[in-house]
Amino acid sequence: MPTRKELLGLYQNGKGNRNIDFVFKTSGWFVWSGEVEDSSSAWGVNFYYGDDNSHGRSYPYNNRAFAARKIM
């Protein structure tokens, strides 16, 4: 899973329908990162506002996750 920094780098205000390039095809505004805060919370990026937040893993919104890998 991507880091918060990597996800924040994908944020593009006004791009596509979720402020992210259309190739990612996400239907939610919040995307989880691979970073955890504690045993019940993890970090993610809110593509509506373009900021990162920590939420409980049962956060009741339309959350998404996608895997990413670094291209060498």
C-alpha positions as a Markdown table, in Angstrom:
| # | Residue | x | y | z |
|---|---|---|---|---|
| 1 | Met | 0.0 | 0.0 | 0.0 |
| 2 | Pro | 1.3 | 3.5 | -0.7 |
| 3 | Thr | 2.5 | 5.9 | 2.0 |
| 4 | Arg | 0.7 | 9.1 | 2.9 |
| 5 | Lys | 3.4 | 11.1 | 1.1 |
| 6 | Glu | 2.9 | 9.0 | -2.1 |
| 7 | Leu | -0.9 | 9.5 | -1.9 |
| 8 | Leu | -0.6 | 13.2 | -1.3 |
| 9 | Gly | 1.6 | 13.4 | -4.4 |
| 10 | Leu | -1.3 | 11.9 | -6.4 |
| 11 | Tyr | -3.8 | 14.7 | -5.3 |
| 12 | Gln | -4.5 | 17.1 | -8.2 |
| 13 | Asn | -7.3 | 19.6 | -7.4 |
| 14 | Gly | -9.9 | 19.6 | -10.2 |
| 15 | Lys | -8.4 | 16.5 | -11.9 |
| 16 | Gly | -10.9 | 13.8 | -12.8 |
| 17 | Asn | -14.0 | 13.3 | -10.6 |
| 18 | Arg | -12.0 | 12.7 | -7.3 |
| 19 | Asn | -9.0 | 15.1 | -7.6 |
| 20 | Ile | -6.9 | 12.2 | -8.9 |
| 21 | Asp | -5.9 | 11.0 | -12.3 |
| 22 | Phe | -8.7 | 9.0 | -13.9 |
| 23 | Val | -6.4 | 5.9 | -14.3 |
| 24 | Phe | -6.9 | 5.2 | -10.6 |
| 25 | Lys | -10.7 | 4.8 | -11.0 |
| 26 | Thr | -11.5 | 5.3 | -7.3 |
| 27 | Ser | -15.1 | 5.9 | -6.4 |
| 28 | Gly | -14.4 | 7.0 | -2.8 |
| 29 | Trp | -12.9 | 10.2 | -1.5 |
| 30 | Phe | -10.7 | 8.6 | 1.2 |
| 31 | Val | -7.9 | 6.3 | 0.3 |
| 32 | Trp | -6.1 | 4.3 | 3.0 |
| 33 | Ser | -2.3 | 4.3 | 3.2 |
| 34 | Gly | -0.1 | 1.5 | 4.4 |
| 35 | Glu | 0.7 | 3.5 | 7.6 |
| 36 | Val | -0.8 | 2.6 | 10.9 |
| 37 | Glu | -1.2 | 4.9 | 13.9 |
| 38 | Asp | -1.9 | 2.3 | 16.5 |
| 39 | Ser | -3.7 | -1.1 | 16.8 |
| 40 | Ser | -7.1 | 0.3 | 15.8 |
| 41 | Ser | -6.2 | 3.4 | 13.6 |
| 42 | Ala | -4.6 | 3.9 | 10.2 |
| 43 | Trp | -3.6 | 6.9 | 8.1 |
| 44 | Gly | -5.2 | 7.8 | 4.7 |
| 45 | Val | -5.7 | 10.7 | 2.4 |
| 46 | Asn | -8.9 | 12.6 | 1.9 |
| 47 | Phe | -9.0 | 13.4 | -1.9 |
| 48 | Tyr | -11.9 | 15.8 | -1.4 |
| 49 | Tyr | -9.7 | 18.2 | 0.7 |
| 50 | Gly | -6.3 | 17.0 | -0.2 |
| 51 | Asp | -5.1 | 16.3 | 3.4 |
| 52 | Asp | -4.1 | 13.2 | 5.4 |
| 53 | Asn | -6.0 | 11.9 | 8.4 |
| 54 | Ser | -5.9 | 9.1 | 10.9 |
| 55 | His | -9.1 | 7.2 | 11.4 |
| 56 | Gly | -10.3 | 4.1 | 13.1 |
| 57 | Arg | -10.2 | 1.1 | 10.8 |
| 58 | Ser | -14.0 | 0.9 | 11.0 |
| 59 | Tyr | -14.4 | 4.5 | 9.8 |
| 60 | Pro | -17.9 | 4.6 | 8.5 |
| 61 | Tyr | -17.4 | 6.3 | 5.1 |
| 62 | Asn | -16.7 | 5.3 | 1.6 |
| 63 | Asn | -13.1 | 4.3 | 2.0 |
| 64 | Arg | -10.9 | 2.8 | -0.7 |
| 65 | Ala | -7.5 | 1.3 | -0.9 |
| 66 | Phe | -5.2 | 0.4 | -3.7 |
| 67 | Ala | -1.8 | -1.1 | -4.0 |
| 68 | Ala | 1.1 | 0.7 | -5.6 |
| 69 | Arg | 4.6 | -0.2 | -6.4 |
| 70 | Lys | 7.6 | 1.9 | -7.1 |
| 71 | Ile | 8.7 | 1.8 | -10.8 |
| 72 | Met | 12.4 | 1.2 | -10.9 |
